[in-house]
């Protein structure tokens, strides 16, 4: 990861922040929201971090639109954190998701640009910057927790929310995970119709979660192993251990 930080800074970025920090903040806020709403105010709640999933519910399952979490996505939460520290900073999200470009357009005051992995690789190639040639000595803070870093993995969000709710003394009853738009639509429809017994639904438009997004540049299986290993090595294991959640 240090090589990636170094390469991006060499390309002209002043600072690099792991969106896993935003995921930790999202986990805590969404857990608090869940405890406030479910089941006292509503039967179930859905995740809100995948903009394509949110759009799907609003357009194809409108009867469940009020069940979508109000908690901002990790991208927005992380960008807000940066803007608080550096009000005039230009924020750029880098990831495998093209739907994030739409989300960014709806929040221009927070996130200024979105670059896909393919786009950032083209930029680095144009500047003749190679990861393999970086020293790997760049210093960066590993504040993001194992759970926050695991958001892009299958059921990563629901695992983080479940763990955080439990740490707050609550319980998530029968959390459901769905990926792929057809599966997501069917799952939310079933829950809205009272045909699915669950209190939380995590939805991801991409079949294998974010790490298999449309603009990934590596093999899904290799990426999954690498991310799982990287997340496991995080000093903080739970979202609430990240100092940015305080």
Backbone bond lengths (Angstrom), bond angles and torsions (degrees), N, CA, C in turn:
res aa  C-N    CA-C-N  psi(-1)  N-CA   C-N-CA  omega(-1)  CA-C   N-CA-C  phi
1 X - - - 1.463 - - 1.526 111.35 -
2 X 1.323 116.80 -34.15 1.463 120.46 179.84 1.522 110.88 -60.81
3 X 1.332 116.87 -33.69 1.462 120.34 178.27 1.524 111.10 -66.78
4 X 1.324 116.63 -36.48 1.466 120.81 177.66 1.521 109.63 -66.18
5 X 1.330 117.29 -45.07 1.458 121.07 177.99 1.526 110.07 -57.19
6 X 1.324 115.38 -47.42 1.460 120.45 -177.33 1.525 111.08 -63.21
7 X 1.319 116.79 -41.41 1.465 121.00 -179.72 1.525 111.06 -64.38
8 X 1.319 117.07 -42.52 1.463 120.70 -179.31 1.525 111.29 -67.84
9 X 1.314 116.87 -38.14 1.459 119.54 177.73 1.524 110.67 -67.98
10 X 1.308 115.96 -35.76 1.459 119.95 177.28 1.526 110.62 -67.29
11 X 1.321 116.06 -28.85 1.465 120.89 179.28 1.526 111.87 -76.87
12 X 1.335 116.77 -11.94 1.455 119.29 175.97 1.511 116.28 122.99
13 X 1.331 117.41 -2.28 1.463 119.86 178.32 1.530 109.24 -77.55
14 X 1.332 116.21 130.69 1.464 120.62 -176.78 1.518 112.09 -70.33
15 X 1.320 116.19 -36.31 1.463 120.64 -178.03 1.524 109.31 -152.42
16 X 1.316 116.21 150.89 1.464 121.78 179.76 1.527 108.24 -123.91
17 X 1.325 116.14 130.22 1.465 121.61 -178.91 1.524 109.06 -125.93
18 X 1.321 117.01 131.00 1.463 121.04 177.84 1.526 110.63 -69.76
19 X 1.319 116.28 129.21 1.465 120.28 178.96 1.529 110.51 -68.31
20 X 1.326 116.73 -12.84 1.460 120.30 174.28 1.523 111.47 -57.81
21 X 1.329 116.67 -27.80 1.467 120.70 175.82 1.524 109.27 -65.33
22 X 1.334 115.20 -43.71 1.462 119.64 176.12 1.516 111.27 -62.35
23 X 1.327 116.30 -35.74 1.468 120.84 178.79 1.527 111.03 -65.13
24 X 1.323 116.62 -36.95 1.469 119.80 177.27 1.530 110.85 -63.84
25 X 1.323 115.79 -44.27 1.468 120.04 179.08 1.522 109.84 -63.98
26 X 1.334 116.28 -42.20 1.463 121.08 177.68 1.527 110.48 -60.26
27 X 1.328 116.88 -42.61 1.470 121.15 -179.92 1.523 111.34 -58.25
28 X 1.322 116.11 -46.60 1.464 120.70 -178.20 1.526 110.88 -66.90
29 X 1.329 116.79 -46.82 1.469 120.25 -178.61 1.528 111.57 -66.51
30 X 1.343 116.06 -38.81 1.462 119.09 -179.45 1.527 110.80 -71.03
31 X 1.320 116.82 -33.70 1.465 120.43 176.45 1.530 110.05 -65.29
32 X 1.323 116.34 -42.34 1.463 120.59 177.91 1.527 110.59 -63.75
33 X 1.327 116.05 -41.19 1.466 120.77 178.39 1.525 110.82 -63.85
34 X 1.327 115.55 -42.53 1.468 120.53 179.28 1.531 110.61 -59.85
35 X 1.313 116.60 -47.95 1.465 120.81 -178.70 1.529 111.78 -63.23
36 X 1.322 116.30 -29.99 1.464 120.58 179.20 1.532 111.90 -76.84
37 X 1.341 116.65 -35.34 1.466 120.16 -171.57 1.524 115.75 -99.34
38 X 1.345 116.84 -34.60 1.470 120.08 -171.66 1.534 110.26 -109.95
39 X 1.324 118.92 126.55 1.475 127.75 -1.24 1.525 113.87 -96.25
40 X 1.340 117.59 7.73 1.464 120.55 -172.90 1.527 113.40 -58.41
41 X 1.347 116.17 -39.98 1.463 119.84 -174.72 1.525 113.52 -112.26
42 X 1.311 117.32 -22.26 1.463 121.27 179.72 1.519 109.80 -156.54
43 X 1.333 115.45 157.45 1.456 120.14 -175.32 1.511 115.20 -73.96
44 X 1.319 116.47 -33.00 1.467 119.76 -179.99 1.524 109.79 -152.29
45 X 1.322 115.53 166.82 1.458 122.08 178.72 1.522 108.17 -136.65
46 X 1.334 117.03 147.57 1.461 120.16 177.31 1.526 109.98 -110.72
47 X 1.303 115.51 160.86 1.457 121.00 175.29 1.529 109.36 -70.19
48 X 1.326 115.93 165.56 1.466 120.38 -178.23 1.519 113.41 -132.49
49 X 1.340 117.32 6.66 1.463 119.30 -172.93 1.528 114.07 -79.04
50 X 1.347 118.26 -20.84 1.469 121.35 179.10 1.525 108.56 -97.58
51 X 1.335 118.88 109.50 1.464 120.85 -176.93 1.523 113.83 -63.02
52 X 1.323 117.36 -30.09 1.463 120.19 178.39 1.530 110.54 -70.14
53 X 1.317 116.86 -37.30 1.467 122.11 176.84 1.528 110.48 -65.57
54 X 1.313 116.21 -43.57 1.465 121.09 178.40 1.526 110.45 -61.89
55 X 1.330 116.42 -44.23 1.466 121.18 178.68 1.523 110.91 -62.70
56 X 1.320 116.62 -39.77 1.464 121.79 178.81 1.528 110.78 -58.85
57 X 1.316 116.78 -47.62 1.463 120.18 -179.11 1.528 110.46 -62.12
58 X 1.323 116.33 -46.37 1.463 120.17 -176.24 1.528 112.66 -64.32
59 X 1.328 117.10 -31.06 1.466 119.93 -176.58 1.525 113.99 -98.00
60 X 1.348 117.42 -32.74 1.460 119.63 -174.68 1.531 114.35 -111.44
61 X 1.322 116.35 -19.03 1.470 119.72 176.54 1.533 107.97 -133.83
62 X 1.326 117.53 58.47 1.469 120.86 -173.99 1.524 114.27 -59.42
63 X 1.334 116.68 -23.95 1.462 119.24 179.50 1.531 112.06 -67.26
64 X 1.341 116.18 -13.23 1.466 120.20 179.46 1.529 112.00 -109.21
65 X 1.329 116.98 7.13 1.466 120.42 -176.62 1.527 112.33 -59.99
66 X 1.324 116.28 -33.14 1.467 119.20 -179.68 1.525 112.93 -77.15
67 X 1.323 116.32 -1.81 1.468 120.38 178.45 1.531 111.86 -95.03
68 X 1.343 116.47 -7.06 1.465 120.24 179.57 1.527 109.43 -70.27
69 X 1.310 116.88 134.66 1.460 121.03 178.28 1.528 110.84 -58.42
70 X 1.322 115.99 142.38 1.464 121.53 176.87 1.523 112.05 -86.27
71 X 1.313 117.22 -4.83 1.462 121.55 -177.92 1.525 110.76 -70.20
72 X 1.336 118.47 129.71 1.468 121.41 179.02 1.527 111.65 -61.81
73 X 1.317 116.07 155.05 1.464 121.65 179.66 1.526 110.42 -69.11
74 X 1.338 117.76 162.07 1.464 120.52 177.18 1.526 112.97 -56.77
75 X 1.335 117.51 -36.33 1.466 120.44 178.42 1.524 110.75 -59.28
76 X 1.330 116.35 -49.39 1.460 120.50 -178.83 1.523 111.68 -68.50
77 X 1.320 116.25 -41.21 1.465 120.57 -179.64 1.521 111.10 -62.23
78 X 1.323 116.05 -41.92 1.465 120.97 179.76 1.529 110.49 -67.34
79 X 1.328 116.19 -41.46 1.465 120.54 178.93 1.526 110.96 -64.58
80 X 1.323 117.02 -38.63 1.468 121.32 177.64 1.527 110.38 -62.81
81 X 1.325 115.72 -38.94 1.463 121.24 178.72 1.531 110.08 -61.83
82 X 1.320 115.81 -42.90 1.465 121.01 179.78 1.524 110.76 -66.51
83 X 1.337 116.56 -43.64 1.465 120.85 -179.03 1.528 111.49 -63.97
84 X 1.331 116.74 -31.50 1.462 120.12 177.56 1.526 110.57 -66.18
85 X 1.322 115.53 -37.77 1.465 120.81 -178.57 1.519 111.25 -82.00
86 X 1.333 115.66 -40.80 1.465 121.49 -179.56 1.535 108.76 -128.52
87 X 1.327 118.50 86.61 1.471 122.04 -174.33 1.526 114.77 -55.15
88 X 1.311 117.44 -29.62 1.464 120.06 -176.41 1.529 112.68 -101.61
89 X 1.310 116.28 11.75 1.468 119.83 -179.95 1.523 110.99 -68.85
90 X 1.313 115.59 146.70 1.465 121.91 172.16 1.525 106.11 -95.34
91 X 1.315 116.85 116.04 1.464 120.90 -176.11 1.522 110.98 -95.35
92 X 1.321 115.07 134.99 1.467 121.85 -179.03 1.523 108.73 -130.49
93 X 1.314 116.85 119.12 1.468 121.07 176.11 1.522 108.78 -90.51
94 X 1.321 116.82 132.65 1.464 121.86 178.08 1.520 108.32 -118.20
95 X 1.326 117.66 124.00 1.458 120.75 -178.14 1.516 112.07 -169.36
96 X 1.323 117.34 -176.91 1.468 122.01 -176.39 1.525 113.84 -91.36
97 X 1.337 116.96 4.46 1.466 121.63 -170.01 1.523 112.81 -104.62
98 X 1.328 116.65 123.59 1.464 119.88 176.97 1.529 111.08 -84.21
99 X 1.329 117.54 -21.30 1.467 120.51 177.62 1.527 111.13 -67.25
100 X 1.330 116.68 -22.35 1.459 120.36 178.06 1.526 111.08 -64.76
101 X 1.315 117.22 -24.58 1.462 120.56 177.89 1.529 110.01 -65.12
102 X 1.323 116.23 -37.96 1.463 121.09 177.62 1.526 109.84 -68.67
103 X 1.327 116.04 -44.63 1.465 120.33 178.72 1.525 110.73 -59.59
104 X 1.326 116.93 -40.35 1.463 120.98 -179.76 1.527 111.33 -64.31
105 X 1.335 116.56 -37.83 1.466 119.85 178.99 1.526 111.54 -63.59
106 X 1.318 116.09 -26.69 1.468 120.55 179.65 1.529 112.22 -85.14
107 X 1.342 116.31 -7.74 1.471 120.84 -178.87 1.529 109.37 -138.48
108 X 1.309 116.12 53.98 1.468 121.20 -175.55 1.524 113.08 -62.28
109 X 1.329 116.67 -25.71 1.460 119.36 -178.76 1.529 111.51 -73.01
110 X 1.324 116.91 -16.32 1.466 121.42 -176.77 1.523 112.52 -108.60
111 X 1.310 116.24 -51.52 1.470 120.98 -178.74 1.522 108.59 -114.38
112 X 1.323 116.50 120.40 1.466 120.55 -172.98 1.520 114.10 -86.65
113 X 1.326 116.87 -39.64 1.462 120.30 -178.69 1.525 110.44 -142.92
114 X 1.321 115.34 156.30 1.465 122.30 173.55 1.518 107.76 -130.09
115 X 1.314 115.96 127.42 1.464 121.69 176.08 1.524 108.66 -119.14
116 X 1.313 116.72 134.63 1.463 120.45 176.09 1.523 108.80 -78.88
117 X 1.320 116.14 165.82 1.463 119.94 176.88 1.527 110.75 -58.65
118 X 1.326 115.79 -39.44 1.462 119.60 179.86 1.525 110.69 -63.54
119 X 1.322 116.15 -41.05 1.466 120.13 -179.59 1.522 111.68 -66.89
120 X 1.334 117.43 -41.79 1.463 119.29 -179.62 1.524 110.57 -69.41
121 X 1.330 117.57 -33.58 1.462 120.27 176.59 1.524 110.61 -65.04
122 X 1.326 116.94 -39.01 1.467 120.90 177.24 1.528 110.24 -64.45
123 X 1.334 116.10 -39.46 1.463 120.23 178.53 1.529 111.04 -62.99
124 X 1.325 115.69 -45.78 1.462 119.78 -179.94 1.520 111.38 -65.09
125 X 1.327 115.93 -39.15 1.464 119.28 178.56 1.521 110.49 -65.04
126 X 1.335 116.23 -39.63 1.459 120.14 178.81 1.516 112.39 -63.47
127 X 1.326 116.55 -29.49 1.461 121.73 178.97 1.530 111.73 -93.84
128 X 1.337 115.71 3.72 1.468 122.71 -179.86 1.533 111.56 57.21
129 X 1.333 114.76 43.47 1.466 121.15 177.91 1.522 108.10 -106.12
130 X 1.324 116.32 121.26 1.466 121.10 -177.02 1.532 110.00 -116.93
131 X 1.336 115.68 131.61 1.463 120.14 -179.62 1.526 111.49 -56.53
132 X 1.314 115.86 -40.75 1.464 120.62 -175.74 1.525 112.38 -63.21
133 X 1.330 116.50 -21.87 1.461 120.28 -178.01 1.530 112.66 -92.99
134 X 1.325 116.24 -2.54 1.461 119.40 178.34 1.532 109.72 -78.21
135 X 1.308 116.31 147.51 1.468 120.43 -175.90 1.526 112.54 -70.68
136 X 1.331 116.26 -28.72 1.465 119.52 -176.63 1.510 112.58 80.02
137 X 1.335 116.16 13.49 1.464 120.45 -178.02 1.528 113.01 -97.87
138 X 1.323 116.75 0.79 1.465 119.72 -177.86 1.529 110.45 -61.59
139 X 1.316 116.10 132.99 1.465 120.88 -179.44 1.526 109.85 -86.42
140 X 1.294 116.12 135.06 1.461 120.22 176.18 1.522 108.66 -152.23
141 X 1.329 115.29 152.28 1.458 120.80 -177.27 1.524 111.07 -85.49
142 X 1.321 116.13 129.62 1.460 120.73 176.69 1.525 108.97 -99.08
143 X 1.315 115.50 68.69 1.461 120.24 -178.82 1.519 112.44 -86.04
144 X 1.327 117.43 -29.88 1.466 120.99 -178.09 1.526 110.15 -60.60
145 X 1.319 116.25 136.33 1.464 121.19 -177.66 1.526 112.26 -80.50
146 X 1.306 115.06 169.46 1.465 120.69 175.46 1.526 110.14 -57.49
147 X 1.321 116.91 -42.94 1.462 120.89 -179.07 1.522 111.45 -67.55
148 X 1.329 117.03 -41.15 1.460 120.16 179.08 1.513 112.20 -65.04
149 X 1.316 116.32 -41.33 1.463 120.93 179.32 1.522 111.81 -69.43
150 X 1.324 116.68 -19.59 1.467 121.19 -178.20 1.529 113.27 -89.87
151 X 1.319 118.48 2.46 1.464 121.61 178.80 1.530 112.74 -52.14
152 X 1.342 119.26 -40.88 1.473 119.46 -176.77 1.525 114.02 -72.26
153 X 1.324 117.55 -11.61 1.459 121.30 -179.07 1.524 111.12 -81.91
154 X 1.312 116.41 162.59 1.457 121.91 177.32 1.529 110.73 -55.97
155 X 1.342 116.02 123.87 1.469 123.30 -179.96 1.525 113.22 62.78
156 X 1.324 117.02 20.21 1.461 120.20 -179.68 1.518 113.58 -66.30
157 X 1.337 116.31 -38.08 1.463 120.51 -179.06 1.528 110.85 -68.39
158 X 1.319 116.15 -48.48 1.469 119.80 -178.69 1.524 111.31 -63.26
159 X 1.330 117.16 -34.27 1.465 120.34 177.54 1.525 110.49 -64.81
160 X 1.337 116.12 -41.77 1.462 120.57 -179.88 1.526 111.21 -66.93
161 X 1.331 116.67 -43.54 1.466 120.49 179.63 1.528 110.40 -65.75
162 X 1.330 116.25 -43.38 1.469 121.21 178.92 1.526 110.67 -58.55
163 X 1.329 116.31 -47.39 1.462 121.42 -178.50 1.527 111.02 -64.88
164 X 1.331 116.21 -42.28 1.463 120.31 -177.52 1.520 111.60 -70.01
165 X 1.331 116.95 -39.26 1.468 120.71 176.03 1.529 109.96 -61.89
166 X 1.329 116.20 -42.88 1.467 120.90 179.31 1.525 110.99 -62.37
167 X 1.345 115.90 -39.68 1.463 120.03 179.27 1.523 111.52 -65.72
168 X 1.335 116.26 -22.73 1.467 121.64 178.36 1.523 111.94 -91.36
169 X 1.334 115.74 3.28 1.455 120.25 177.36 1.509 114.98 91.30
170 X 1.337 116.90 10.04 1.456 120.66 -180.00 1.514 112.52 -107.12
171 X 1.321 115.84 -168.46 1.463 121.12 -179.08 1.528 110.21 -148.72
172 X 1.323 115.78 136.45 1.463 121.61 173.65 1.516 107.18 -97.65
173 X 1.320 116.56 115.88 1.462 121.00 -177.41 1.523 110.92 -85.57
174 X 1.319 116.34 116.21 1.458 122.58 173.08 1.529 113.31 50.11
175 X 1.325 116.57 63.01 1.464 120.86 177.03 1.525 109.94 -65.20
176 X 1.322 116.00 141.34 1.458 121.94 -179.92 1.525 109.98 -115.99
177 X 1.328 115.03 143.63 1.467 120.41 175.71 1.515 108.54 -122.12
178 X 1.329 116.48 134.51 1.463 119.80 176.14 1.524 109.26 -137.97
179 X 1.317 116.19 142.36 1.460 121.10 177.15 1.519 108.70 -136.24
180 X 1.333 115.14 149.51 1.460 119.83 -172.35 1.523 107.55 90.57
181 X 1.315 117.88 133.36 1.465 120.87 -172.37 1.526 113.69 -61.67
182 X 1.331 117.64 -39.64 1.470 119.63 -179.97 1.524 111.02 -62.47
183 X 1.321 116.06 -46.40 1.462 120.87 179.76 1.528 110.87 -64.36
184 X 1.321 115.82 -39.72 1.464 119.88 179.57 1.526 110.81 -63.29
185 X 1.327 116.20 -44.85 1.469 119.89 179.74 1.525 111.02 -60.98
186 X 1.325 116.14 -46.54 1.467 120.39 -177.70 1.529 111.78 -64.95
187 X 1.332 116.20 -39.17 1.467 120.25 -178.92 1.526 111.62 -66.34
188 X 1.327 116.28 -46.54 1.467 120.02 -179.20 1.526 110.71 -67.45
189 X 1.329 117.17 -38.60 1.469 120.53 177.69 1.523 110.90 -61.01
190 X 1.327 115.81 -43.31 1.464 120.51 -179.85 1.526 110.86 -63.35
191 X 1.328 116.31 -41.98 1.464 120.06 179.68 1.527 110.93 -66.37
192 X 1.326 116.12 -41.41 1.467 120.46 -179.41 1.523 111.66 -65.90
193 X 1.337 115.85 -30.35 1.469 120.71 -179.74 1.524 112.37 -86.72
194 X 1.325 116.69 -0.05 1.455 120.44 -179.89 1.515 113.82 77.76
195 X 1.341 116.51 17.46 1.462 121.03 -178.48 1.528 112.84 -97.68
196 X 1.325 116.42 -1.81 1.459 120.96 179.95 1.522 108.56 -130.54
197 X 1.314 115.97 120.03 1.459 121.52 -178.58 1.522 109.74 -84.41
198 X 1.303 116.85 98.67 1.464 120.82 178.86 1.525 108.71 -156.85
199 X 1.315 116.06 161.70 1.464 119.84 179.04 1.523 112.15 -118.48
200 X 1.338 116.22 -10.43 1.470 119.69 -179.95 1.522 109.32 -149.07
201 X 1.334 116.25 135.70 1.464 121.22 178.22 1.523 109.36 -126.73
202 X 1.315 115.72 123.08 1.466 120.80 171.23 1.521 108.02 -97.72
203 X 1.312 116.55 127.34 1.457 119.88 179.72 1.516 112.31 -123.22
204 X 1.323 116.01 135.38 1.459 122.56 176.42 1.524 109.21 -130.35
205 X 1.310 117.31 128.77 1.461 121.00 -179.04 1.523 111.77 -65.19
206 X 1.322 116.67 -36.64 1.467 120.58 -177.92 1.536 109.85 -80.85
207 X 1.326 117.25 132.70 1.473 122.69 -173.27 1.525 116.03 -51.00
208 X 1.319 118.35 -35.22 1.460 120.57 -179.40 1.523 112.40 -113.25
209 X 1.321 116.12 22.74 1.451 119.48 -178.05 1.518 112.13 86.11
210 X 1.317 115.94 -175.15 1.467 121.83 -174.72 1.529 113.79 -60.42
211 X 1.317 117.09 -33.35 1.465 118.63 -175.82 1.524 112.45 -69.46
212 X 1.333 116.51 -8.63 1.462 120.10 175.42 1.530 109.59 -115.98
213 X 1.332 115.56 32.77 1.458 121.68 -179.70 1.517 112.43 -66.54
214 X 1.336 116.93 169.37 1.466 121.62 -174.46 1.519 114.87 -65.67
215 X 1.333 117.57 -20.83 1.463 119.12 -178.49 1.519 113.07 -116.73
216 X 1.322 115.86 33.72 1.461 119.52 172.76 1.523 108.91 -75.26
217 X 1.317 116.52 157.60 1.465 120.11 -177.99 1.526 112.16 -120.93
218 X 1.321 117.08 6.70 1.461 120.42 -179.61 1.512 111.75 -132.82
219 X 1.307 116.47 169.96 1.461 122.10 177.98 1.527 109.82 -67.75
220 X 1.323 116.54 134.26 1.467 121.99 -176.91 1.524 112.25 -56.11
221 X 1.315 117.68 -46.42 1.461 121.67 -175.43 1.532 111.46 -65.84
222 X 1.320 116.33 -40.46 1.465 120.26 178.49 1.528 110.10 -67.02
223 X 1.329 115.52 -42.66 1.464 120.71 179.41 1.522 111.19 -62.24
224 X 1.324 116.55 -41.26 1.464 121.03 -179.52 1.522 111.18 -62.04
225 X 1.322 116.59 -44.67 1.466 120.78 179.61 1.526 110.12 -64.01
226 X 1.340 116.25 -44.16 1.464 120.76 -178.18 1.526 111.52 -64.21
227 X 1.337 116.69 -44.24 1.464 119.87 -179.46 1.523 111.42 -67.86
228 X 1.317 116.86 -40.46 1.465 120.67 178.70 1.526 110.53 -60.36
229 X 1.317 116.07 -42.33 1.465 121.35 179.24 1.525 110.59 -66.72
230 X 1.328 116.53 -43.01 1.466 120.89 -179.29 1.526 110.54 -64.42
231 X 1.330 116.64 -44.03 1.465 121.02 -179.63 1.528 111.09 -64.49
232 X 1.319 116.54 -39.87 1.468 120.83 -178.70 1.527 111.98 -62.82
233 X 1.329 115.99 -26.97 1.464 120.46 -178.30 1.527 112.94 -86.17
234 X 1.321 117.64 -1.18 1.465 121.12 -179.39 1.528 110.52 -63.98
235 X 1.325 118.37 133.11 1.473 120.90 178.88 1.528 112.48 -59.13
236 X 1.329 116.44 -38.95 1.466 121.17 177.91 1.521 109.59 -91.42
237 X 1.298 117.65 131.93 1.462 121.28 -178.74 1.527 112.33 -99.03
238 X 1.324 116.81 -37.67 1.458 121.19 -178.59 1.521 110.69 -105.15
239 X 1.328 115.73 151.55 1.463 120.99 -177.11 1.524 112.21 -57.13
240 X 1.317 116.76 -42.48 1.463 121.19 -176.30 1.526 113.09 -66.68
241 X 1.333 117.73 -12.97 1.460 121.00 178.04 1.526 111.77 -79.46
242 X 1.322 116.81 -16.94 1.464 121.62 176.90 1.528 107.93 -69.43
243 X 1.322 116.92 125.78 1.472 120.49 -175.85 1.527 112.66 -62.06
244 X 1.321 117.39 -21.91 1.460 120.42 -178.46 1.528 112.67 -75.03
245 X 1.326 116.99 -9.87 1.468 119.94 178.94 1.529 111.80 -89.06
246 X 1.320 116.33 -5.14 1.479 119.91 -176.03 1.531 111.39 -76.80
